[in-house]
Amino acid sequence: MPARAPGEYPPPVHVTRLALTDFRSYASAELALEDGVSTLLGANGQGKTNLVEAVGYLATLGSHRVASDAPLVRYGAQCAIVRAQIAAPGRAALLELEINPGRPNRVQLNHSPVPRPREVLGVLRTVLFAPEDLALVKGEPDQRRRFLDDLLVATAPRYAGVRADYERVLRQRTALLKSLRGHPPARALARAGGRRADGRPDGAPAGGAADGAAADDPPASGAARTLEVWDEHLVRTGVELVAARLKLTAALRPLVGRCYAAVAGAESTITVGYRQSAGRAGSVAGAGPVPGQVPGEPAPDPAGLADGMREALARSRAEELDRGVCLVGPHRDDVDLRIGELPARGYASHGESWSMALALRLASYELLRSLGGDPVLLLDDVFAELDTGRRERLASLVAGAEQVLVTAAVSADVPPELDGARFEVAGGTVTRAG
């Protein structure tokens, strides 16, 4: 990455001290960190990844390895505590997080309790490179949605609340659909969406007395009104999330292309687009196509997105009631990645997939860097996964970052461009080498 000119980016941030209590394999651990590169060396299973996972958790309130908090707490302990002293020019902060599986986590900033953990998002920002990143290219859509949403929160922490609101509405609406599944009034509810459950257009003659009775059933009328209320909640919260994702995808698009060329060492036509699972096909505002955009990608216009989502809900009403699941919304969308004319998933080679995964992370870093200073880069056992060319190119691209934490099983895995402080990790202890 190019050297930063004075005033080109906001002041960088780095971690000066990390302390763990009952986190993963550590009963207790503490290490002083500097800016520049710090490498954590140790055999597999010694706890290197646990350290970078702890830093990443402070930044995102989530782990890149597990979906729940329970595995983060050392066996036999009730909770885990992660503390970090965070420095930036002219200021410093102490961030403390108590992880309580099954109970709300507790957060303190500069020794003062914070009412909601998500209020500290943005105090520390990280970009993590890990072997799991291949799932961004080869995995299911939920991996790419999480990537986009995590980056969205990193760019603007208020979207943590937007995402939480949408997930709450989705749970409530899904519960309602499940409760109505197989219920006799469900046929009439399907008619409320413009199509009968039997597939005939609304207003077609009923096939029997049961159909007519269901259409006039008072419980069906009440359930229809309740479902319509949750439809509007889903549209309201879903549109805000989709519009933000679309804008973020547009910002990432040129960065991913440049980063792919840099890490792959060759020019390729890279396409990054946002694909809705259902809804009205739209187009980006303005005349003519946007380079690298997926055809049919909608404009981030809330009114148009809302209309499309309502139409999709109406079309899907019968199937949703039949299956008891919510089939429309950002929880079913995907990020479309293409190399040349072909989708990366299923067609890219192993090397191309790694180049795409690295390009997504590098583009995230460049975007965050332009918005609010250097994030801390976390490179967890990445170099052992790469061929020599990609290893060297990635090292040269990240060497100029404000702070880089690297984990490796052997020092030979770390390119010479990333020379810096070294720590040895073994038997639950961390010691400075040399």
Beta strands, then each sheet from edge to edge (+ up, - down):
strand 1: 14-23
strand 2: 26-32
strand 3: 36-41
strand 4: 80-88
strand 5: 91-99
strand 6: 106-109
strand 7: 112-114
strand 8: 126-129
strand 9: 270-275
strand 10: 334-339
strand 11: 342-343
strand 12: 376-380
strand 13: 403-408
strand 14: 421-426
strand 15: 429-432
sheet 1: 2+ 1- 4+ 5- 6+ 7-
sheet 2: 8+ 12+ 13+ 3+ 14+ 15-
sheet 3: 9+ 10- 11+
end
